[in-house]
């Protein structure tokens, strides 16, 4: 899987982003006290099939781990990705709610 680009945390828009050739993939989140709530993942078709969504979820995990946040995966994609990658999900506390 090719690296589409650098993940940035656009805190003003509350989303992790990857820009590539004019396209923007995003994982929208909300911070609630000690929780990082993953709301929605959007990957443009032109960026599909390269693991971009997974890169976004990994960025959320790194942030949660660094800041001691509990991840709440409301986004179906993020939830499924975390379930399929238990070793990476184990690096943080997850509220599967």
Backbone bond lengths (Angstrom), bond angles and torsions (degrees), N, CA, C in turn:
res aa  C-N    CA-C-N  psi(-1)  N-CA   C-N-CA  omega(-1)  CA-C   N-CA-C  phi
1 X - - - 1.450 - - 1.517 108.77 -
2 X 1.285 116.78 127.49 1.459 122.65 -176.42 1.519 110.79 -81.77
3 X 1.311 115.80 142.82 1.456 121.18 176.76 1.520 108.29 -77.03
4 X 1.328 116.01 116.63 1.460 120.32 -176.74 1.518 111.84 -74.41
5 X 1.305 117.08 -26.56 1.451 119.99 -177.91 1.508 110.98 160.98
6 X 1.292 114.77 -179.23 1.458 122.73 -178.45 1.523 110.96 -76.53
7 X 1.323 116.27 133.73 1.466 120.40 174.91 1.524 107.71 -82.21
8 X 1.316 115.80 130.39 1.463 120.65 174.64 1.529 108.52 -118.42
9 X 1.319 114.83 149.92 1.458 121.13 176.39 1.517 107.18 -100.80
10 X 1.317 116.14 102.04 1.459 121.95 178.49 1.529 106.74 -85.80
11 X 1.334 115.87 86.98 1.465 120.29 -175.44 1.524 112.13 -65.40
12 X 1.323 118.16 -29.06 1.469 121.02 178.66 1.527 111.22 -63.69
13 X 1.336 116.43 -34.40 1.466 121.40 179.48 1.526 112.62 -101.67
14 X 1.333 116.97 -0.66 1.475 122.34 -178.07 1.522 111.64 54.06
15 X 1.340 114.53 54.85 1.461 118.17 176.96 1.522 110.84 -154.42
16 X 1.328 113.59 145.15 1.455 120.88 168.98 1.513 105.78 -85.24
17 X 1.337 116.94 140.92 1.462 120.89 -173.63 1.524 111.81 -136.16
18 X 1.310 115.01 150.18 1.462 123.18 167.55 1.514 106.68 -132.62
19 X 1.328 115.99 121.70 1.460 121.52 176.85 1.529 108.77 -101.83
20 X 1.336 115.92 138.38 1.460 120.69 179.95 1.519 109.31 -153.72
21 X 1.322 116.42 114.70 1.469 122.00 176.54 1.529 113.05 50.59
22 X 1.309 116.26 44.98 1.454 120.99 177.43 1.517 115.32 85.20
23 X 1.335 117.78 -7.20 1.467 121.88 177.15 1.525 109.32 -96.55
24 X 1.324 116.43 154.95 1.460 121.46 180.00 1.522 109.68 -133.92
25 X 1.335 114.96 118.85 1.468 121.02 172.25 1.517 106.53 -96.72
26 X 1.351 115.91 145.59 1.460 118.37 -175.71 1.517 112.10 -146.65
27 X 1.318 113.87 147.96 1.459 122.47 170.60 1.521 105.80 -122.60
28 X 1.322 115.86 107.46 1.455 122.05 -177.35 1.524 108.71 -82.33
29 X 1.319 116.17 135.36 1.456 120.91 -179.25 1.518 110.54 -137.30
30 X 1.322 114.68 167.24 1.459 122.14 172.30 1.520 107.33 -134.24
31 X 1.306 115.64 140.78 1.470 120.47 173.41 1.518 107.57 -97.24
32 X 1.318 115.93 128.43 1.460 122.44 178.22 1.521 106.89 -131.91
33 X 1.326 116.18 102.22 1.470 121.97 -177.85 1.529 108.80 54.35
34 X 1.328 117.40 -114.87 1.471 120.75 -177.81 1.527 111.72 -99.50
35 X 1.328 116.49 27.88 1.469 120.91 -177.67 1.532 111.76 -123.65
36 X 1.322 114.18 143.96 1.459 121.68 172.44 1.530 105.62 -112.72
37 X 1.323 115.89 104.15 1.459 122.26 -174.80 1.534 108.11 -92.71
38 X 1.331 116.03 117.40 1.461 121.49 -179.81 1.521 108.11 -88.70
39 X 1.334 116.08 115.02 1.460 122.53 -170.26 1.530 113.15 -93.68
40 X 1.329 117.10 -52.70 1.472 120.15 -172.13 1.520 110.28 -158.02
41 X 1.332 115.53 136.94 1.456 122.28 174.63 1.519 108.35 -112.16
42 X 1.322 115.60 132.15 1.469 121.41 178.53 1.527 108.27 -131.71
43 X 1.333 116.14 120.62 1.463 121.78 177.48 1.521 107.70 -123.43
44 X 1.337 117.74 118.34 1.464 119.88 178.87 1.528 111.34 -58.73
45 X 1.302 115.27 148.46 1.465 120.75 -178.72 1.532 111.71 -53.08
46 X 1.321 116.96 -38.59 1.469 120.77 -179.12 1.522 112.53 -63.31
47 X 1.330 117.12 -20.31 1.471 121.28 -179.00 1.530 111.36 -104.09
48 X 1.322 117.32 0.94 1.458 121.65 -176.29 1.519 113.31 -68.41
49 X 1.326 115.15 155.66 1.458 121.21 174.94 1.508 115.63 77.74
50 X 1.319 117.94 9.96 1.471 121.12 -178.36 1.523 112.77 -117.86
51 X 1.320 117.24 10.95 1.455 119.72 178.14 1.512 114.70 78.43
52 X 1.321 116.45 18.06 1.463 121.17 -177.37 1.526 111.10 -64.47
53 X 1.326 117.31 -42.75 1.464 120.26 178.66 1.518 111.17 -59.37
54 X 1.313 116.56 -42.17 1.466 121.17 177.54 1.520 112.23 -62.82
55 X 1.327 116.74 -38.44 1.470 120.29 177.18 1.526 110.02 -60.85
56 X 1.317 116.54 -40.28 1.464 120.63 179.91 1.526 110.99 -65.26
57 X 1.332 116.57 -43.72 1.470 119.82 179.38 1.527 110.01 -65.55
58 X 1.331 117.76 -40.52 1.470 120.18 177.29 1.530 111.06 -59.86
59 X 1.328 116.98 -39.16 1.470 120.05 177.92 1.525 110.54 -62.48
60 X 1.332 116.59 -39.86 1.464 120.24 177.25 1.524 110.40 -63.41
61 X 1.328 117.03 -41.45 1.461 120.54 178.62 1.522 111.22 -63.01
62 X 1.328 117.41 -43.72 1.470 120.75 178.87 1.524 110.91 -60.33
63 X 1.331 116.18 -42.64 1.458 120.66 178.85 1.523 110.50 -63.81
64 X 1.320 116.20 -47.23 1.466 120.63 -179.66 1.526 110.96 -60.69
65 X 1.316 116.61 -43.06 1.464 120.56 179.89 1.529 110.85 -64.21
66 X 1.317 117.08 -46.01 1.468 121.59 -177.99 1.524 112.32 -64.51
67 X 1.333 116.78 -32.06 1.463 120.71 -175.14 1.528 113.26 -105.37
68 X 1.329 117.27 4.06 1.456 120.88 178.72 1.515 113.74 66.61
69 X 1.341 116.52 35.30 1.462 121.44 -177.81 1.526 111.10 -96.34
70 X 1.313 116.45 149.71 1.458 122.91 171.86 1.524 107.72 -88.78
71 X 1.323 116.61 131.46 1.466 121.84 178.98 1.527 109.31 -87.68
72 X 1.338 115.36 132.37 1.463 122.09 176.56 1.531 106.70 -119.04
73 X 1.335 117.91 100.87 1.472 120.76 -175.80 1.532 113.35 -85.67
74 X 1.327 116.67 83.66 1.468 120.55 175.22 1.526 111.00 -76.98
75 X 1.314 116.93 -28.97 1.462 122.55 179.18 1.532 109.43 -67.03
76 X 1.337 118.46 124.76 1.470 120.42 -179.74 1.530 113.46 -57.90
77 X 1.335 117.15 -39.61 1.466 118.80 179.52 1.519 110.49 -64.09
78 X 1.340 117.03 -49.39 1.466 120.85 -178.48 1.524 110.52 -60.99
79 X 1.307 117.21 -42.47 1.468 121.46 179.29 1.530 110.61 -60.34
80 X 1.334 116.25 -48.18 1.462 121.04 179.11 1.522 111.15 -61.91
81 X 1.324 116.88 -42.92 1.463 121.10 -179.84 1.524 109.88 -61.36
82 X 1.322 117.45 -45.31 1.468 121.39 179.82 1.528 111.01 -63.16
83 X 1.318 117.17 -38.84 1.464 120.69 177.99 1.524 111.50 -65.80
84 X 1.336 116.94 -33.68 1.470 121.27 -179.89 1.528 113.18 -83.76
85 X 1.337 117.23 -9.98 1.463 121.83 179.98 1.528 109.77 -128.52
86 X 1.340 116.39 65.90 1.469 119.56 -174.61 1.524 114.31 -61.98
87 X 1.333 117.72 -30.11 1.459 119.53 179.33 1.530 110.80 -65.11
88 X 1.314 116.92 -40.21 1.463 120.38 179.18 1.525 110.72 -75.57
89 X 1.336 116.68 -37.08 1.469 120.42 178.38 1.524 110.70 -63.80
90 X 1.326 117.12 -28.96 1.466 121.66 -177.60 1.526 112.84 -69.60
91 X 1.324 118.28 -9.18 1.469 120.49 -178.14 1.519 112.80 -77.80
92 X 1.346 116.91 -10.80 1.472 121.41 -179.29 1.522 109.00 -138.68
93 X 1.323 114.99 167.57 1.457 120.71 172.34 1.525 107.60 -82.92
94 X 1.327 115.68 131.87 1.466 120.54 -180.00 1.528 109.02 -120.62
95 X 1.323 114.88 130.89 1.459 121.89 174.00 1.522 106.33 -98.80
96 X 1.322 116.86 99.06 1.453 121.97 -176.94 1.518 112.14 -74.10
97 X 1.364 115.51 -15.00 1.459 123.86 177.60 1.450 114.27 29.98
